[in-house]
Amino acid sequence: MPVFMLMHFSYPIAVDASLMAVFLSSLSSSIQNYRVERFDLEPILFMGIPAAIYAIIGNLYLIKIIPSKTLMLIFSGLMLLNV
């Protein structure tokens, strides 16, 4: 997402593009793991489906309610925790 911000995309568009990139990467990895029979359905049921639901809710509703600067601070904090 920082790359999209450096390319002067608006914050909501940068978030959408970043989510799409993560989704496509996850989907292709899942397909590859399914082909070599290293695919476990349990984590998808307990983590993937709720994460997808909350991502949609966040994208449709929260991004319109919470100011862009606040969202950027939250995202930056989460990125720092992830490092």
C-alpha positions as CSV (number, residue, x, y, z in Angstrom):
1,M,0.0,0.0,0.0
2,P,2.8,2.5,0.6
3,V,3.8,2.2,-3.0
4,F,0.3,3.2,-4.1
5,M,0.4,6.2,-1.7
6,L,3.8,7.2,-3.3
7,M,2.1,7.0,-6.7
8,H,-0.4,9.7,-5.4
9,F,-3.4,7.3,-5.3
10,S,-6.1,8.4,-2.8
11,Y,-6.1,6.5,0.4
12,P,-9.3,4.5,-0.3
13,I,-8.1,3.5,-3.8
14,A,-4.7,2.5,-2.3
15,V,-6.4,0.3,0.3
16,D,-8.6,-1.3,-2.4
17,A,-5.6,-2.0,-4.7
18,S,-3.6,-3.4,-1.8
19,L,-6.4,-5.7,-0.7
20,M,-6.8,-6.9,-4.3
21,A,-3.1,-7.7,-4.5
22,V,-3.2,-9.6,-1.2
23,F,-6.3,-11.5,-2.3
24,L,-4.8,-12.5,-5.6
25,S,-1.6,-13.6,-4.0
26,S,-3.5,-15.7,-1.4
27,L,-5.7,-17.2,-4.0
28,S,-2.9,-18.3,-6.2
29,S,-1.0,-19.7,-3.3
30,S,-4.1,-21.6,-2.1
31,I,-4.6,-23.1,-5.6
32,Q,-1.0,-24.2,-5.8
33,N,-1.1,-25.8,-2.3
34,Y,-4.4,-27.5,-3.2
35,R,-2.7,-29.1,-6.2
36,V,0.1,-30.6,-4.2
37,E,-2.3,-31.7,-1.5
38,R,-1.0,-29.4,1.3
39,F,-4.3,-27.6,1.7
40,D,-5.9,-27.6,5.1
41,L,-9.5,-26.4,5.2
42,E,-9.7,-25.7,9.0
43,P,-7.7,-22.4,9.0
44,I,-9.8,-21.2,6.1
45,L,-13.0,-21.8,8.0
46,F,-11.8,-20.2,11.3
47,M,-9.6,-17.4,9.9
48,G,-10.1,-16.8,6.3
49,I,-13.9,-16.5,6.1
50,P,-14.2,-14.1,9.1
51,A,-11.3,-12.0,7.8
52,A,-12.9,-11.7,4.4
53,I,-16.2,-10.6,6.0
54,Y,-14.6,-8.0,8.1
55,A,-12.5,-6.7,5.2
56,I,-15.7,-6.2,3.2
57,I,-17.4,-4.5,6.2
58,G,-14.4,-2.2,6.7
59,N,-14.2,-1.3,3.1
60,L,-17.9,-0.6,2.6
61,Y,-18.6,1.2,5.9
62,L,-15.6,2.1,8.1
63,I,-13.5,3.7,5.4
64,K,-16.4,6.2,4.9
65,I,-16.8,7.0,8.6
66,I,-13.1,7.1,9.8
67,P,-11.0,10.0,8.5
68,S,-8.2,9.0,6.1
69,K,-5.4,10.3,8.4
70,T,-6.7,8.1,11.3
71,L,-6.9,5.1,9.0
72,M,-3.3,5.8,7.9
73,L,-2.1,5.9,11.5
74,I,-3.9,2.7,12.3
75,F,-2.4,1.0,9.3
76,S,1.1,2.3,10.1
77,G,0.8,1.0,13.7
78,L,-0.3,-2.4,12.4
79,M,2.6,-2.5,10.0
80,L,5.0,-1.6,12.8
81,L,3.6,-4.4,14.9
82,N,4.0,-6.8,12.0
83,V,7.7,-6.1,11.6
